[in-house]
């Protein structure tokens, strides 16, 4: 088993923004905050978020259920407007505070999610694998192929025991995925460490 700090272009290179992505979106999707999730209205714009980039989960009634992390990212990108139960817009900072109350380690997890999405990869939760996130190769959508990596976000000042580190490695190995540790510094920048099994 070896680990190494990955170079920006080596494992998760940044994506050059395409013309299509650079264009302004005509109008943001409307959604509502509901405890640990955000639900969009049933609309073509909402379904487009799911169909094109696999944000959230598509429900039977045509709405898209977003995680708090996905919703905050889309708010930052001005692709989503989130309302509370009184139909009042929840601004970015207020949304962040609500999310941090709901989810432990939210800021660190969000920093990794945001960085991966900005690089042009689809990133989804990986709770059933025992990890925080799973990442798909560019151009691959969930359901078309398996994810390539599982990712564990950690804050740079956090220490991991060998037992914890070994457990994360076993999760990746048992699911036949590569393990990434996303180390977030105090400014929200992320460095990745990739861990692989090697036979001597």
KALINLIN-V412675 format. One record per pair of residues at least 6 apart in sequence whose C-alpha atoms are under 8 Angstrom apart, sorted by sequence separation. I is the first residue (numbers start at 1). J is the second residue. If there is no record, write none. Layout:
i j
I J
I J
This chain:
i j
8 14
32 38
33 39
40 46
49 55
50 56
58 64
59 65
74 80
75 81
83 89
84 90
100 106
116 122
117 123
125 131
126 132
127 133
136 142
172 178
173 179
184 190
31 38
32 39
50 57
57 64
58 65
75 82
82 89
83 90
99 106
100 107
116 123
125 132
126 133
172 179
183 190
184 191
31 39
32 40
50 58
56 64
57 65
81 89
82 90
125 133
126 134
182 190
183 191
31 40
32 41
56 65
57 66
71 80
81 90
82 91
124 133
125 134
182 191
183 192
30 40
31 41
56 66
113 123
123 133
124 134
136 146
137 147
169 179
182 192
183 193
29 40
30 41
47 58
55 66
56 67
123 134
124 135
136 147
137 148
168 179
181 192
182 193
29 41
123 135
135 147
136 148
180 192
181 193
122 135
123 136
134 147
135 148
136 149
180 193
181 194
50 64
56 70
121 135
122 136
134 148
135 149
180 194
181 195
47 62
55 70
121 136
122 137
134 149
135 150
179 194
180 195
29 45
30 46
47 63
76 92
121 137
122 138
134 150
135 151
152 168
178 194
179 195
28 45
29 46
46 63
47 64
75 92
121 138
133 150
134 151
178 195
179 196
46 64
120 138
121 139
122 140
132 150
133 151
178 196
42 61
43 62
122 141
131 150
132 151
133 152
42 62
43 63
72 92
131 151
132 152
41 62
42 63
131 152
132 153
41 63
42 64
150 172
40 63
41 64
72 95
109 132
149 172
39 63
40 64
72 96
126 150
173 197
39 64
40 65
39 65
40 66
169 195
38 65
39 66
150 177
152 179
154 181
156 183
37 65
38 66
149 177
150 178
151 179
152 180
153 181
154 182
155 183
156 184
157 185
37 66
38 67
148 177
149 178
150 179
151 180
152 181
153 182
154 183
155 184
156 185
37 67
38 68
147 177
148 178
149 179
150 180
151 181
152 182
153 183
154 184
155 185
156 186
36 67
37 68
68 99
149 180
151 182
153 184
155 186
36 68
38 71
69 106
131 168
69 109
131 171
69 110
73 114
112 153
130 171
129 171
38 82
69 113
109 153
108 153
109 154
108 154
129 175
108 155
31 80
33 82
28 78
29 79
30 80
31 81
32 82
33 83
34 84
28 79
29 80
30 81
31 82
32 83
33 84
34 85
27 79
28 80
29 81
30 82
31 83
32 84
33 85
28 81
30 83
32 85
25 79
36 99
36 102
35 102
54 122
53 122
112 182
112 184
111 184
115 190
108 184
111 188
111 189
112 190
111 190
108 188
54 141
53 141
54 142
15 118
12 116
14 118
15 119
14 119
15 120
13 119
14 120
12 119
6 191
7 192
5 191
6 192
5 192
6 193
5 193
6 194
4 193
5 194
3 193
4 194
3 194
4 195
3 195
2 195
3 196
1 195
2 196
1 196
2 197
1 197
2 198
1 198
1 199
